[in-house]
């Protein structure tokens, strides 16, 4: 994207397609074909600089950052939400450089617990750089090119169930993940956004940074399929691919409350 490019050329006003969506929401769609040029982006980023002022690595990795500095309306603030690839591919790296805050989802499973260490190592680097491979990492190159990286804003805990019988197991895994994050916080507080509250123990940390979401179950399936915000779901039955789906009012309200709680903190 050229520096003088018009942002409206790359975005779609969702209300023009779906009248259930508010007028201030825009989407920049992804495309499966973009994956085909990932090797090209990596190759361009690693190209030899042509001059002292040429910086291909920073230029390629700042594509999304350049985009997020633009506005559709100069008189209104604009917030970008970027959904990243779960793997640390070139597109994920572009997204990391393009953002100011990190919202880190943590599932109630062992994979998420082990992934926490990887998160810090991949974005900010290991405490002791590898003598051979260290200079090739994203973290070392971001530091070399003076690129400011985002900080962790909130940890979003995904609860797969609210059933009493299973909740204890998920809570145990959630507690382990929070404990792992707290240990990283004690070592690297600068990787987190500053909290307005004093943090002296893991309970303070959890209150400041952790937001626990619920399983949206059928309400989430219907909302995504119908393109219908939870706030506008007013029926108890919806049809999804020919099947009648029941969505209880109590479930809709609890899901909406969870979303509003998250948005209020953001």
C-alpha positions in Angstrom: 0.0 0.0 0.0 1.4 3.4 -1.0 1.7 6.1 1.7 -1.0 8.2 0.0 -3.5 5.4 -0.6 -7.1 5.9 0.3 -8.1 3.6 3.1 -11.7 3.4 1.8 -10.4 1.4 -1.2 -9.4 -1.4 1.1 -12.4 -1.5 3.5 -16.1 -2.3 3.4 -18.7 -0.5 5.3 -20.6 -3.5 6.8 -24.0 -1.7 7.2 -24.1 -1.4 3.4 -24.2 -5.2 3.2 -25.8 -6.1 6.5 -28.3 -3.6 7.9 -28.0 -5.3 11.4 -24.5 -3.8 11.8 -23.8 -0.3 13.0 -22.7 2.4 10.6 -19.3 2.9 12.2 -18.0 -0.7 11.6 -15.7 -1.4 8.7 -14.0 -4.6 7.6 -10.8 -5.2 5.7 -11.3 -8.7 4.4 -8.6 -11.4 4.3 -8.1 -13.6 1.3 -6.8 -17.2 1.1 -4.7 -16.2 -1.8 -2.6 -13.9 0.3 -1.0 -17.0 1.8 0.5 -17.6 -1.6 2.6 -14.4 -1.4 3.9 -15.0 2.1 7.2 -16.3 0.8 7.5 -13.2 -1.3 7.0 -10.9 1.7 9.6 -12.8 3.7 12.0 -12.6 0.8 11.5 -8.9 0.3 11.9 -8.3 4.1 15.3 -10.1 4.0 16.5 -8.3 0.9 19.9 -6.6 1.1 19.5 -2.8 1.6 20.3 -0.8 -1.5 21.5 2.2 0.5 22.0 3.4 4.1 18.5 4.8 4.1 16.9 1.6 2.7 15.3 -0.7 5.3 13.4 -3.5 3.6 12.8 -5.5 6.8 11.2 -2.5 8.6 9.3 -1.4 5.4 7.6 -4.8 4.9 6.9 -5.3 8.6 5.3 -1.8 8.9 2.7 -2.4 6.2 -0.2 -2.8 8.8 1.3 0.0 11.0 1.1 2.4 8.0 -2.5 1.3 7.4 -3.5 1.8 11.0 -2.2 5.4 11.0 -4.9 6.3 8.5 -8.5 7.3 9.1 -11.7 7.0 7.1 -13.0 10.2 8.7 -10.4 12.7 9.9 -12.9 14.1 12.4 -13.5 10.8 14.2 -11.1 8.4 16.1 -10.6 5.0 14.5 -9.7 1.8 16.3 -8.4 -1.2 14.5 -8.9 -4.8 15.7 -6.6 -7.3 14.0 -7.3 -11.0 14.2 -3.9 -12.7 14.0 -2.8 -16.1 12.6 -2.2 -18.5 15.5 1.2 -19.4 14.0 4.0 -16.9 14.0 4.0 -16.4 10.2 5.0 -13.3 8.4 1.4 -12.0 8.5 1.3 -12.4 12.3 4.5 -10.5 12.6 3.0 -7.7 10.5 0.0 -7.6 12.8 2.2 -7.5 15.9 4.1 -4.5 14.6 0.8 -2.9 13.5 -0.8 -2.9 16.9 -0.4 -1.0 20.2 -2.2 -3.5 22.5 -2.3 -7.3 22.7 -5.4 -9.2 23.7 -4.2 -12.7 24.5 -6.8 -15.5 24.4 -6.1 -18.3 26.9 -8.0 -21.5 26.5 -8.5 -23.9 29.4 -6.0 -26.4 28.1 -2.4 -27.4 28.5 -1.5 -26.2 25.1 -2.3 -22.6 26.1 -0.2 -22.9 29.2 2.9 -24.0 27.2 2.2 -21.4 24.5 2.6 -18.6 27.0 6.4 -19.0 27.1 6.4 -19.2 23.3 4.5 -15.9 23.1 7.1 -14.0 25.1 10.0 -15.7 23.3 8.7 -15.1 19.8 7.7 -11.4 20.3 10.2 -10.1 22.7 13.0 -12.8 22.6 14.5 -15.1 25.2 16.3 -13.9 28.3 19.6 -15.2 26.8 19.9 -14.9 23.1 21.0 -18.0 21.2 24.6 -17.7 20.1 23.8 -18.9 16.5 20.1 -18.3 15.8 19.5 -15.3 18.0 20.2 -12.7 15.4 17.7 -14.2 13.0 14.6 -14.0 15.3 11.8 -11.5 14.9 12.5 -10.1 18.4 16.2 -9.3 17.7 15.4 -7.7 14.3 12.6 -5.6 15.8 15.0 -4.4 18.4 17.7 -3.8 15.8 15.3 -1.7 13.7 14.0 0.3 16.7 10.4 -1.0 16.2 8.1 -0.4 19.2 6.2 -3.5 20.0 2.7 -3.7 21.6 2.1 -4.5 25.3 -0.3 -7.0 26.7 -3.5 -5.3 27.6 -5.7 -8.2 28.8 -5.8 -12.0 29.0 -9.1 -13.4 27.7 -9.9 -16.6 29.4 -12.1 -18.8 27.3 -14.4 -21.0 29.4 -15.7 -23.9 27.4 -18.5 -24.7 29.8 -20.5 -23.3 32.7 -21.6 -26.7 33.9 -20.8 -27.2 37.5 -19.4 -30.7 37.1 -16.7 -29.7 34.6 -16.0 -26.1 35.7 -13.5 -27.1 38.4 -11.2 -28.8 35.9 -11.3 -25.8 33.5 -10.7 -23.4 36.5 -7.7 -25.4 37.5 -6.2 -25.1 34.1 -7.1 -21.4 34.0 -5.4 -20.8 37.3 -2.3 -22.5 36.0 -2.3 -20.2 32.9 -2.8 -17.1 35.1 0.1 -18.3 37.3 2.3 -18.7 34.3 1.5 -15.3 33.1 2.1 -13.8 36.5 5.5 -15.3 36.6 6.2 -13.6 33.2 4.8 -10.4 34.6 7.2 -10.4 37.5 10.1 -10.9 35.1 8.9 -8.6 32.4 6.4 -6.0 33.7 7.3 -3.7 30.8 5.7 -6.2 28.4 2.3 -5.4 30.0 0.3 -2.2 29.9 0.6 -0.2 33.1 -2.2 -1.0 35.6 -4.0 1.7 37.5 -4.0 -0.6 40.5 -1.0 -1.7 42.5 -0.1 -5.3 41.9 1.6 -7.1 44.8 0.4 -10.7 44.3 -1.3 -13.0 41.8 -4.8 -12.1 42.9 -4.1 -8.4 42.1 -2.6 -9.5 38.7 -5.7 -11.5 37.9 -8.1 -8.7 38.7 -6.0 -6.2 36.7 -5.4 -8.2 33.5 -7.7 -11.3 33.3 -11.1 -11.2 31.8 -13.0 -14.5 31.8 -15.4 -15.1 29.0 -18.1 -17.7 28.8 -19.0 -20.4 26.2 -21.4 -18.7 23.8 -22.7 -22.1 22.6 -25.7 -21.8 20.2 -25.9 -18.0 20.7 -22.5 -17.6 19.2 -23.2 -20.0 16.3 -26.4 -18.2 15.4 -24.9 -14.7 15.7 -22.0 -15.6 13.4 -24.2 -17.4 10.9 -26.9 -14.8 10.7 -24.6 -11.8 10.9 -26.7 -10.7 13.9 -25.3 -8.9 16.9 -26.2 -10.5 20.3 -27.9 -7.2 21.2 -30.4 -7.7 18.3 -31.2 -11.4 18.9 -34.8 -11.2 20.1 -36.1 -14.6 19.0 -35.9 -17.9 20.7 -35.5 -20.0 17.5 -33.3 -19.4 14.4 -32.7 -21.5 11.3 -29.1 -22.4 10.5 -28.6 -24.5 7.3 -32.1 -25.9 7.5 -31.9 -26.7 11.2 -34.0 -25.0 13.9 -31.6 -23.7 16.7 -33.0 -22.8 20.1 -31.4 -19.9 21.8 -32.8 -19.2 25.3 -33.2 -15.6 26.4 -31.2 -16.2 29.5 -28.3 -17.5 27.4 -28.5 -14.5 25.1 -28.4 -12.1 28.0 -25.5 -13.7 29.7 -23.5 -13.7 26.4 -24.4 -10.0 25.8 -23.3 -9.2 29.4 -20.0 -10.9 28.8 -19.3 -8.9 25.7 -20.3 -5.6 27.3 -18.1 -6.3 30.3 -15.1 -6.8 27.9 -15.9 -3.7 25.9 -16.2 -1.6 29.0 -12.7 -2.5 30.0 -11.3 -2.0 26.5 
